[in-house]
Amino acid sequence: RVRLQAFVEAPGGKGKALPVQRLRANPPKKITAADVRLAVTRAANYVVRQMRDDGKFEYIYYPLEDSHSPPGEYSLPRHAGTTWFLALATKTTGDKRVSAAADKAITYLAANAVPDACRRTPYACLGSDKHADLGSAALAAVAISEYQQATGNKSYARLAHRLGSFILYMQKPNGDFCHQYAPDRKERNCEEILLYYSGEATLALAKLYKATGDERYLPALERAMDFLVGEKYDFFLGQFFISEDHWTCIAADVLPESLNKETYARFCYAFSALNRRAQVRPGQGIMGDLSGAFSITPFFMPHNTPVGSRTEANVGTLLLARRRGEETPELRAVVMDALRFLVDHMIKPDSAWHYKNP
């Protein structure tokens, strides 16, 4: 039998050796609220550092080479989602650099992402004259609504209103949405379904209603939620699985009290319970140090991104349950274990010694 152990000298020398697991020095067994706030601050600072002069973001950073991924087709949904994070971090940190970066990112969308064919219409789409999609518009509306609430700055309120009109235009009678649009032909493409977009659009309606109180969003929001927790699964195999529905449960937390339906809560409780069953537990064999992540068998390494997105949904579900007086230890545990994993796996100064530019 062979047992391997790795150590690195602690910062400042003095001969103290820190144990290393998967390149992480001294992983924490527990975390505090202060640890999470610090992690949010570090994440926000990282995003600010990845912002280009034109308001776009560098997507992938390769730390061993100190380089970024080559330019390719720019992802507007990811730009908008990152902007939403900056708006959330503005509320958490109060950092003016973060707020300024959020403003710059929204300015980029307003100036460069609305095609000419969507500038002369009652609604605004995001993309090109040939192709626009629902996810870009939805997450941009979410980002603007969050930024407006965090800062009180209503400079982009008109754009958010027009994006909301586009989302309403893309909704089907059954509550689901068409996911793609050809601005030059003014044609909706309702055939090709893209992952996440219906949930993102539902969250956008909820955020827009919360930011504006505009009643036109309420019936559309209720139809969307009813579809996502009902008709979407109304087929034989639908009783055996839950899809990537984290956006549904993030939206459920933002719904007005008038739409706080039992069916929405039960759906999200089931989603959180499924997450808990897939969550790696401490001492679970060779993956024990990855406790808190969500895994599909020990043969695949868990990815960090789903831990973040599912935890957003689980936090929303926990808050929803708390308002309903239905919080449980299991709901809290799935959140706390995942947060510990995320804080643990964040690259910090004491785990970047092998990077070209720490």
Backbone hydrogen bonds in HBPLUS format (Angstrom, degrees):
<---DONOR---> <-ACCEPTOR-->    atom                        ^
c    i                          cat <-CA-CA->   ^        H-A-AA   ^      H-
h    n   atom  resd res      DA  || num        DHA   H-A  angle D-A-AA Bond
n    s   type  num  typ     dist DA aas  dist angle  dist       angle   num
A0020-VAL N   A0006-ALA O   2.89 MM  14  5.27 153.2  1.96 140.8 136.9     1
A0008-VAL N   A0018-LEU O   2.95 MM  10  5.32 147.7  2.06 141.3 151.4     2
A0018-LEU N   A0008-VAL O   2.79 MM  10  5.32 172.0  1.80 154.3 157.0     3
A0010-ALA N   A0016-LYS O   2.77 MM   6  5.48 167.9  1.78 164.7 165.3     4
A0013-GLY N   A0010-ALA O   3.09 MM   3  5.77 142.1  2.24 143.8 144.1     5
A0026-ASN N   A0019-PRO O   2.97 MM   7  5.70 169.7  1.98 168.3 171.6     6
A0021-GLN N   A0024-ARG O   2.87 MM   3  5.11 162.6  1.90 143.5 145.1     7
A0024-ARG N   A0021-GLN O   2.78 MM   3  5.11 158.4  1.83 115.1 122.7     8
A0035-ASP N   A0032-THR O   3.05 MM   3  5.12 121.9  2.40  96.8 111.1     9
A0036-VAL N   A0032-THR O   3.20 MM   4  6.62 153.7  2.27 149.1 155.5    10
A0037-ARG N   A0033-ALA O   2.97 MM   4  6.29 161.4  2.00 151.5 156.5    11
A0038-LEU N   A0034-ALA O   2.97 MM   4  6.13 160.0  2.01 147.8 153.2    12
A0039-ALA N   A0035-ASP O   2.97 MM   4  6.19 150.7  2.06 141.8 150.1    13
A0040-VAL N   A0036-VAL O   2.93 MM   4  6.26 153.1  2.00 150.9 157.9    14
A0041-THR N   A0037-ARG O   2.98 MM   4  6.27 159.2  2.02 149.6 155.0    15
A0042-ARG N   A0038-LEU O   2.89 MM   4  6.16 160.8  1.93 151.2 156.2    16
A0043-ALA N   A0039-ALA O   2.87 MM   4  6.05 157.7  1.92 147.9 154.3    17
A0044-ALA N   A0040-VAL O   2.89 MM   4  6.10 160.9  1.93 151.0 156.0    18
A0045-ASN N   A0041-THR O   2.93 MM   4  6.16 158.3  1.98 148.6 154.8    19
A0046-TYR N   A0042-ARG O   2.94 MM   4  6.18 150.7  2.03 144.5 152.5    20
A0047-VAL N   A0043-ALA O   3.00 MM   4  6.34 161.9  2.04 152.2 156.0    21
A0048-VAL N   A0044-ALA O   2.95 MM   4  6.21 161.4  1.98 151.8 157.0    22
A0049-ARG N   A0045-ASN O   3.00 MM   4  6.22 150.1  2.09 143.0 150.9    23
A0049-ARG N   A0046-TYR O   3.08 MM   3  5.11 116.7  2.50  94.4 109.9    24
A0050-GLN N   A0046-TYR O   3.07 MM   4  6.41 130.4  2.33 141.2 154.9    25
A0050-GLN N   A0047-VAL O   3.01 MM   3  5.07 133.3  2.23  97.0 110.3    26
A0051-MET N   A0048-VAL O   3.24 MM   3  5.39 164.5  2.27 106.7 110.7    27
A0058-GLU N   A0050-GLN O   2.81 MM   8  5.24 158.3  1.86 149.6 157.0    28
A0052-ARG N   A0056-LYS O   2.70 MM   4  5.39 173.2  1.71 159.7 162.3    29
A0055-GLY N   A0052-ARG O   3.15 MM   3  5.47 166.3  2.17 112.0 115.8    30
A0069-SER N   A0060-ILE O   2.92 MM   9  5.26 145.1  2.05 145.6 148.8    31
A0062-TYR N   A0067-SER O   2.72 MM   5  5.31 176.1  1.72 172.4 172.3    32
A0065-GLU N   A0062-TYR O   3.14 MM   3  5.60 144.6  2.27 111.0 120.7    33
A0066-ASP N   A0062-TYR O   2.77 MM   4  5.65 123.1  2.10 145.2 162.4    34
A0067-SER N   A0062-TYR O   3.29 MM   5  5.31 156.5  2.34 132.5 138.0    35
A0356-LYS N   A0063-PRO O   3.28 MM 293  6.41 155.4  2.34 146.2 151.0    36
A0079-HIS N   A0075-SER O   3.03 MM   4  6.25 149.0  2.13 141.3 150.7    37
A0080-ALA N   A0076-LEU O   2.88 MM   4  6.08 166.2  1.90 155.7 158.4    38
A0081-GLY N   A0077-PRO O   2.85 MM   4  6.04 156.5  1.91 144.8 151.8    39
A0082-THR N   A0078-ARG O   2.92 MM   4  5.97 155.5  1.98 143.1 149.1    40
A0083-THR N   A0079-HIS O   2.96 MM   4  6.20 149.9  2.06 144.6 153.4    41
A0084-TRP N   A0080-ALA O   2.93 MM   4  6.24 148.2  2.03 144.7 153.4    42
A0085-PHE N   A0081-GLY O   3.14 MM   4  6.51 153.3  2.21 141.8 148.0    43
A0086-LEU N   A0082-THR O   3.07 MM   4  6.46 154.1  2.13 145.7 152.4    44
A0087-ALA N   A0083-THR O   2.99 MM   4  6.34 150.2  2.08 148.4 156.5    45
A0088-LEU N   A0084-TRP O   2.93 MM   4  6.27 158.3  1.98 154.3 160.2    46
A0089-ALA N   A0085-PHE O   2.76 MM   4  6.00 160.0  1.80 154.8 161.0    47
A0090-THR N   A0086-LEU O   2.88 MM   4  6.04 136.3  2.08 137.1 148.5    48
A0091-LYS N   A0087-ALA O   3.35 MM   4  6.74 150.0  2.45 142.1 147.6    49
A0092-THR N   A0088-LEU O   3.15 MM   4  6.51 149.1  2.25 142.5 151.6    50
A0093-THR N   A0089-ALA O   2.77 MM   4  5.78 168.9  1.78 154.7 157.3    51
A0094-GLY N   A0090-THR O   2.85 MM   4  5.04 145.5  1.97 128.1 138.8    52
A0099-SER N   A0095-ASP O   3.10 MM   4  6.46 160.4  2.14 149.6 155.3    53
A0100-ALA N   A0096-LYS O   2.85 MM   4  5.99 158.3  1.90 145.9 151.7    54
A0101-ALA N   A0097-ARG O   2.98 MM   4  6.16 149.0  2.08 140.2 148.6    55
A0102-ALA N   A0098-VAL O   3.00 MM   4  6.29 155.9  2.06 150.1 156.2    56
A0103-ASP N   A0099-SER O   3.01 MM   4  6.29 160.7  2.05 149.6 154.6    57
A0104-LYS N   A0100-ALA O   2.94 MM   4  6.14 155.8  2.00 144.9 151.6    58
A0105-ALA N   A0101-ALA O   2.92 MM   4  6.12 151.3  2.01 147.0 154.6    59
A0106-ILE N   A0102-ALA O   3.00 MM   4  6.28 154.5  2.07 150.6 157.0    60
A0107-THR N   A0103-ASP O   2.91 MM   4  6.12 155.8  1.97 146.6 154.0    61
A0108-TYR N   A0104-LYS O   3.03 MM   4  6.29 148.8  2.13 140.7 148.2    62
A0109-LEU N   A0105-ALA O   3.27 MM   4  6.61 157.0  2.33 140.9 145.7    63
A0110-ALA N   A0106-ILE O   2.93 MM   4  6.25 165.4  1.96 157.9 161.4    64
A0111-ALA N   A0107-THR O   2.91 MM   4  6.02 156.3  1.97 150.9 157.1    65
A0112-ASN N   A0108-TYR O   2.83 MM   4  5.69 154.0  1.90 153.6 159.7    66
A0113-ALA N   A0109-LEU O   2.98 MM   4  4.77 151.0  2.06 124.6 131.8    67
A0127-GLY N   A0113-ALA O   2.85 MM  14  5.56 161.9  1.88 162.6 163.6    68
A0118-CYS N   A0115-PRO O   2.90 MM   3  5.44 156.0  1.96 116.0 123.9    69
A0119-ARG N   A0116-ASP O   3.08 MM   3  5.14 167.5  2.09 111.1 112.9    70
A0124-ALA N   A0162-ARG O   3.05 MM  38  5.01 157.8  2.10 103.9 104.2    71
A0128-SER N   A0131-HIS O   2.78 MM   3  5.21 174.6  1.79 150.5 151.8    72
A0184-ASP N   A0129-ASP O   2.83 MM  55  5.26 143.7  1.96 171.0 159.3    73
A0132-ALA N   A0181-TYR O   2.81 MM  49  5.13 147.8  1.91 158.3 161.6    74
A0181-TYR N   A0132-ALA O   2.91 MM  49  5.13 151.9  1.99 153.0 147.9    75
A0134-LEU N   A0179-HIS O   2.97 MM  45  5.01 163.4  1.99 136.3 136.8    76
A0138-ALA N   A0134-LEU O   2.86 MM   4  6.03 163.4  1.89 159.0 164.6    77
A0139-LEU N   A0135-GLY O   2.99 MM   4  6.06 176.6  2.00 153.3 154.3    78
A0140-ALA N   A0136-SER O   3.04 MM   4  6.06 148.8  2.14 142.2 151.4    79
A0141-ALA N   A0137-ALA O   2.98 MM   4  6.16 154.0  2.05 145.0 151.7    80
A0142-VAL N   A0138-ALA O   2.97 MM   4  6.30 152.4  2.04 146.5 154.7    81
A0143-ALA N   A0139-LEU O   2.88 MM   4  6.06 160.8  1.92 144.7 149.6    82
A0144-ILE N   A0140-ALA O   2.94 MM   4  6.16 165.3  1.96 152.2 155.7    83
A0145-SER N   A0141-ALA O   2.99 MM   4  6.07 163.9  2.01 146.5 151.4    84
A0146-GLU N   A0142-VAL O   2.94 MM   4  6.13 162.1  1.98 152.0 156.9    85
A0147-TYR N   A0143-ALA O   2.86 MM   4  6.01 159.6  1.90 149.2 155.5    86
A0148-GLN N   A0144-ILE O   2.84 MM   4  5.99 159.9  1.88 150.9 156.4    87
A0149-GLN N   A0145-SER O   3.07 MM   4  6.30 155.3  2.13 144.7 150.8    88
A0150-ALA N   A0146-GLU O   2.90 MM   4  6.09 146.6  2.01 145.0 154.9    89
A0151-THR N   A0147-TYR O   2.94 MM   4  6.03 152.1  2.02 152.5 158.3    90
A0152-GLY N   A0148-GLN O   2.73 MM   4  4.99 145.0  1.84 134.7 144.0    91
A0157-ALA N   A0154-LYS O   3.16 MM   3  5.13 169.0  2.17 111.0 111.8    92
A0160-ALA N   A0156-TYR O   3.00 MM   4  6.30 161.0  2.04 154.9 160.5    93
A0161-HIS N   A0157-ALA O   2.91 MM   4  6.15 154.2  1.98 147.7 154.7    94
A0162-ARG N   A0158-ARG O   3.00 MM   4  6.27 157.0  2.05 148.9 154.5    95
A0163-LEU N   A0159-LEU O   2.86 MM   4  6.11 151.0  1.94 150.3 159.0    96
A0164-GLY N   A0160-ALA O   2.87 MM   4  6.09 151.9  1.95 145.3 153.3    97
A0165-SER N   A0161-HIS O   3.01 MM   4  6.35 144.6  2.14 140.6 150.2    98
A0166-PHE N   A0162-ARG O   3.08 MM   4  6.39 146.8  2.20 139.4 147.7    99
A0167-ILE N   A0163-LEU O   3.00 MM   4  6.36 157.0  2.06 151.1 156.8   100
A0168-LEU N   A0164-GLY O   3.02 MM   4  6.29 160.9  2.05 149.7 154.4   101
A0169-TYR N   A0165-SER O   2.94 MM   4  6.12 150.8  2.03 141.6 150.0   102
A0170-MET N   A0166-PHE O   2.97 MM   4  6.22 139.1  2.14 145.1 156.0   103
A0170-MET N   A0167-ILE O   3.18 MM   3  5.12 127.0  2.47  93.2 106.7   104
A0171-GLN N   A0168-LEU O   3.24 MM   3  5.32 159.2  2.29 102.4 108.7   105
A0178-CYS N   A0170-MET O   2.76 MM   8  5.25 165.7  1.78 157.9 161.9   106
A0172-LYS N   A0176-ASP O   2.69 MM   4  5.39 173.3  1.69 149.1 151.6   107
A0175-GLY N   A0172-LYS O   3.07 MM   3  5.47 165.2  2.09 117.0 120.8   108
A0189-ASN N   A0180-GLN O   2.78 MM   9  5.03 173.0  1.78 142.0 139.5   109
A0182-ALA N   A0187-GLU O   2.83 MM   5  5.22 165.9  1.85 156.2 161.2   110
A0185-ARG N   A0182-ALA O   3.17 MM   3  5.58 135.6  2.38 109.4 120.5   111
A0186-LYS N   A0182-ALA O   2.77 MM   4  5.63 116.4  2.18 144.8 163.5   112
A0187-GLU N   A0182-ALA O   3.23 MM   5  5.22 155.9  2.29 134.4 138.7   113
A0200-GLU N   A0196-TYR O   2.94 MM   4  6.12 160.1  1.98 160.0 166.5   114
A0201-ALA N   A0197-TYR O   2.91 MM   4  6.09 157.8  1.96 151.2 156.7   115
A0202-THR N   A0198-SER O   3.05 MM   4  6.26 150.0  2.14 140.6 148.6   116
A0203-LEU N   A0199-GLY O   2.98 MM   4  6.27 158.3  2.03 150.0 155.3   117
A0204-ALA N   A0200-GLU O   2.93 MM   4  6.20 152.6  2.00 144.9 153.0   118
A0205-LEU N   A0201-ALA O   3.02 MM   4  6.36 155.2  2.09 147.5 152.8   119
A0206-ALA N   A0202-THR O   3.10 MM   4  6.39 157.7  2.15 147.6 153.6   120
A0207-LYS N   A0203-LEU O   2.84 MM   4  6.10 161.7  1.88 156.2 161.1   121
A0208-LEU N   A0204-ALA O   2.82 MM   4  5.94 163.3  1.84 153.6 158.5   122
A0209-TYR N   A0205-LEU O   2.97 MM   4  6.12 157.2  2.02 144.1 150.2   123
A0210-LYS N   A0206-ALA O   3.00 MM   4  6.19 158.8  2.04 144.7 150.9   124
A0211-ALA N   A0207-LYS O   2.89 MM   4  6.09 149.9  1.98 147.6 155.9   125
A0212-THR N   A0208-LEU O   2.93 MM   4  5.95 147.7  2.03 146.1 154.2   126
A0213-GLY N   A0209-TYR O   2.65 MM   4  4.78 149.5  1.74 132.4 141.9   127
A0217-TYR N   A0214-ASP O   3.32 MM   3  6.27 169.3  2.33 124.4 126.7   128
A0218-LEU N   A0215-GLU O   3.16 MM   3  5.56 145.8  2.28 110.8 119.3   129
A0221-LEU N   A0217-TYR O   2.87 MM   4  5.92 150.4  1.95 152.6 161.8   130
A0222-GLU N   A0218-LEU O   2.98 MM   4  6.25 160.1  2.02 158.1 162.6   131
A0223-ARG N   A0219-PRO O   3.04 MM   4  6.24 162.1  2.08 147.1 151.7   132
A0224-ALA N   A0220-ALA O   2.98 MM   4  6.14 154.0  2.05 143.2 150.5   133
A0225-MET N   A0221-LEU O   3.01 MM   4  6.26 165.3  2.04 152.7 155.6   134
A0226-ASP N   A0222-GLU O   2.94 MM   4  6.09 163.2  1.97 150.9 156.1   135
A0227-PHE N   A0223-ARG O   3.01 MM   4  6.19 151.6  2.09 142.8 150.1   136
A0228-LEU N   A0224-ALA O   3.01 MM   4  6.26 165.6  2.03 152.3 155.8   137
A0229-VAL N   A0225-MET O   3.12 MM   4  6.29 155.5  2.18 154.9 159.0   138
A0230-GLY N   A0226-ASP O   3.00 MM   4  5.66 117.0  2.41 132.3 146.2   139
A0230-GLY N   A0227-PHE O   3.20 MM   3  5.06 144.9  2.33  96.6 106.9   140
A0232-LYS N   A0227-PHE O   2.95 MM   5  5.68 163.3  1.98 156.3 154.2   141
A0233-TYR N   A0230-GLY O   2.91 MM   3  5.75 151.3  1.99 126.4 133.0   142
A0234-ASP N   A0231-GLU O   3.01 MM   3  4.74 169.5  2.02 107.4 109.7   143
A0235-PHE N   A0233-TYR O   2.89 MM   2  5.71 138.1  2.07 102.7  91.3   144
A0238-GLY N   A0235-PHE O   2.91 MM   3  5.21 135.4  2.12 108.6 122.4   145
A0239-GLN N   A0236-PHE O   3.49 MM   3  6.35 175.2  2.49 119.2 120.4   146
A0240-PHE N   A0237-LEU O   2.99 MM   3  5.59 168.0  2.00 123.8 126.9   147
A0245-ASP N   A0243-SER O   2.80 MM   2  5.45 125.4  2.10 112.5  95.7   148
A0248-THR N   A0245-ASP O   3.10 MM   3  5.23 123.7  2.44  99.5 113.4   149
A0249-CYS N   A0245-ASP O   3.40 MM   4  6.82 152.7  2.48 150.4 156.1   150
A0250-ILE N   A0246-HIS O   2.96 MM   4  6.25 142.8  2.10 147.9 159.0   151
A0251-ALA N   A0247-TRP O   2.97 MM   4  6.12 158.6  2.02 146.5 152.0   152
A0252-ALA N   A0248-THR O   2.95 MM   4  6.21 144.1  2.08 136.5 147.1   153
A0254-VAL N   A0251-ALA O   2.89 MM   3  5.23 142.6  2.03 108.9 120.2   154
A0259-LEU N   A0256-PRO O   2.90 MM   3  5.60 161.0  1.94 122.7 128.8   155
A0260-ASN N   A0257-GLU O   3.18 MM   3  5.08 164.1  2.20 110.5 109.6   156
A0261-LYS N   A0259-LEU O   2.81 MM   2  5.52 128.5  2.08 111.4  95.2   157
A0265-ALA N   A0261-LYS O   3.32 MM   4  6.68 164.5  2.34 151.4 154.8   158
A0266-ARG N   A0262-GLU O   2.94 MM   4  6.18 168.5  1.96 160.1 163.0   159
A0267-PHE N   A0263-THR O   3.11 MM   4  6.16 154.9  2.17 139.9 146.5   160
A0268-CYS N   A0264-TYR O   3.11 MM   4  6.40 161.7  2.15 150.2 154.4   161
A0269-TYR N   A0265-ALA O   2.86 MM   4  6.12 150.7  1.95 152.4 161.5   162
A0270-ALA N   A0266-ARG O   3.02 MM   4  6.21 153.9  2.09 144.6 150.9   163
A0271-PHE N   A0267-PHE O   2.98 MM   4  6.33 150.1  2.07 144.2 153.0   164
A0272-SER N   A0268-CYS O   2.93 MM   4  6.12 161.2  1.96 147.7 152.0   165
A0273-ALA N   A0269-TYR O   2.93 MM   4  6.13 152.5  2.00 144.0 151.9   166
A0274-LEU N   A0270-ALA O   2.97 MM   4  6.19 152.8  2.04 146.2 152.9   167
A0275-ASN N   A0271-PHE O   3.04 MM   4  6.35 154.4  2.11 145.3 152.3   168
A0276-ARG N   A0272-SER O   2.93 MM   4  6.24 153.1  2.00 146.2 153.6   169
A0277-ARG N   A0273-ALA O   3.06 MM   4  6.38 151.2  2.15 145.6 152.3   170
A0278-ALA N   A0274-LEU O   3.15 MM   4  6.42 139.6  2.32 141.9 152.6   171
A0278-ALA N   A0275-ASN O   3.07 MM   3  5.14 127.4  2.36  96.4 110.5   172
A0279-GLN N   A0276-ARG O   3.22 MM   3  5.06 159.3  2.27  99.5 105.5   173
A0295-SER N   A0278-ALA O   2.90 MM  17  5.71 165.1  1.92 162.7 158.1   174
A0280-VAL N   A0293-ALA O   2.84 MM  13  5.63 159.6  1.88 157.5 164.3   175
A0292-GLY N   A0280-VAL O   2.90 MM  12  5.47 153.5  1.97 139.1 142.4   176
A0284-GLN N   A0281-ARG O   3.19 MM   3  5.61 136.1  2.39 143.0 139.0   177
A0285-GLY N   A0283-GLY O   2.96 MM   2  5.73 132.6  2.19 105.7  91.7   178
A0287-MET N   A0284-GLN O   3.28 MM   3  5.81 144.6  2.41 138.4 136.3   179
A0288-GLY N   A0285-GLY O   3.17 MM   3  5.47 163.0  2.20 117.3 117.9   180
A0290-LEU N   A0287-MET O   2.83 MM   3  5.33 159.3  1.87 119.4 126.3   181
A0291-SER N   A0288-GLY O   3.24 MM   3  5.47 143.6  2.38 116.6 114.8   182
A0293-ALA N   A0290-LEU O   3.16 MM   3  6.06 165.2  2.18 147.6 150.4   183
A0307-VAL N   A0304-ASN O   3.02 MM   3  5.25 122.7  2.36 102.5 117.9   184
A0308-GLY N   A0304-ASN O   3.16 MM   4  6.57 150.2  2.25 152.5 160.9   185
A0308-GLY N   A0305-THR O   3.03 MM   3  5.21 118.8  2.42 101.4 115.9   186
A0309-SER N   A0305-THR O   3.03 MM   4  6.39 166.5  2.05 160.6 163.0   187
A0310-ARG N   A0306-PRO O   2.86 MM   4  5.73 165.2  1.88 145.3 150.4   188
A0311-THR N   A0307-VAL O   3.06 MM   4  5.88 144.0  2.19 131.3 141.3   189
A0312-GLU N   A0308-GLY O   3.03 MM   4  6.34 145.7  2.15 144.8 153.6   190
A0313-ALA N   A0309-SER O   3.30 MM   4  6.67 156.9  2.35 144.1 148.9   191
A0314-ASN N   A0310-ARG O   2.82 MM   4  6.12 155.0  1.88 146.9 154.8   192
A0315-VAL N   A0311-THR O   2.76 MM   4  5.86 153.5  1.83 149.5 155.3   193
A0316-GLY N   A0312-GLU O   3.02 MM   4  6.26 162.5  2.05 145.9 150.8   194
A0317-THR N   A0313-ALA O   2.85 MM   4  6.11 152.6  1.92 146.6 154.7   195
A0318-LEU N   A0314-ASN O   2.86 MM   4  6.01 152.8  1.93 141.0 148.3   196
A0319-LEU N   A0315-VAL O   2.94 MM   4  6.23 160.9  1.98 155.1 159.4   197
A0320-LEU N   A0316-GLY O   2.91 MM   4  6.10 152.5  1.99 143.8 152.2   198
A0321-ALA N   A0317-THR O   2.83 MM   4  6.04 161.7  1.87 150.7 155.4   199
A0322-ARG N   A0318-LEU O   2.92 MM   4  6.11 149.2  2.01 142.5 151.5   200
A0323-ARG N   A0319-LEU O   3.03 MM   4  6.29 156.1  2.09 146.1 151.3   201
A0324-ARG N   A0320-LEU O   3.10 MM   4  6.37 144.1  2.23 142.5 152.7   202
A0326-GLU N   A0321-ALA O   2.67 MM   5  4.73 168.7  1.68 151.6 148.5   203
A0325-GLY N   A0322-ARG O   3.11 MM   3  5.00 157.4  2.16  99.6 106.4   204
A0332-ARG N   A0328-THR O   3.24 MM   4  6.59 161.4  2.28 152.4 157.0   205
A0333-ALA N   A0329-PRO O   2.83 MM   4  5.98 152.3  1.91 146.2 154.9   206
A0334-VAL N   A0330-GLU O   3.09 MM   4  6.26 161.2  2.12 152.8 154.7   207
A0336-MET N   A0332-ARG O   2.93 MM   4  6.18 172.5  1.94 160.2 161.8   208
A0337-ASP N   A0333-ALA O   2.95 MM   4  5.93 171.4  1.96 155.3 157.7   209
A0339-LEU N   A0335-VAL O   2.93 MM   4  6.16 156.7  1.98 154.3 161.2   210
A0340-ARG N   A0336-MET O   3.01 MM   4  6.24 155.7  2.07 145.6 152.0   211
A0341-PHE N   A0337-ASP O   3.10 MM   4  6.38 154.4  2.17 141.6 148.2   212
A0342-LEU N   A0338-ALA O   2.96 MM   4  6.27 160.2  1.99 151.2 155.9   213
A0343-VAL N   A0339-LEU O   2.90 MM   4  6.11 166.7  1.91 156.2 159.3   214
A0344-ASP N   A0340-ARG O   2.88 MM   4  5.95 160.1  1.92 147.5 153.9   215
A0345-HIS N   A0341-PHE O   2.90 MM   4  6.08 155.7  1.96 151.9 157.7   216
A0346-MET N   A0343-VAL O   3.40 MM   3  5.38 156.7  2.46  98.8 105.5   217
A0351-SER N   A0348-LYS O   2.88 MM   3  5.42 165.5  1.90 123.5 127.9   218
A0355-TYR N   A0352-ALA O   3.10 MM   3  5.39 167.2  2.11 116.2 118.4   219
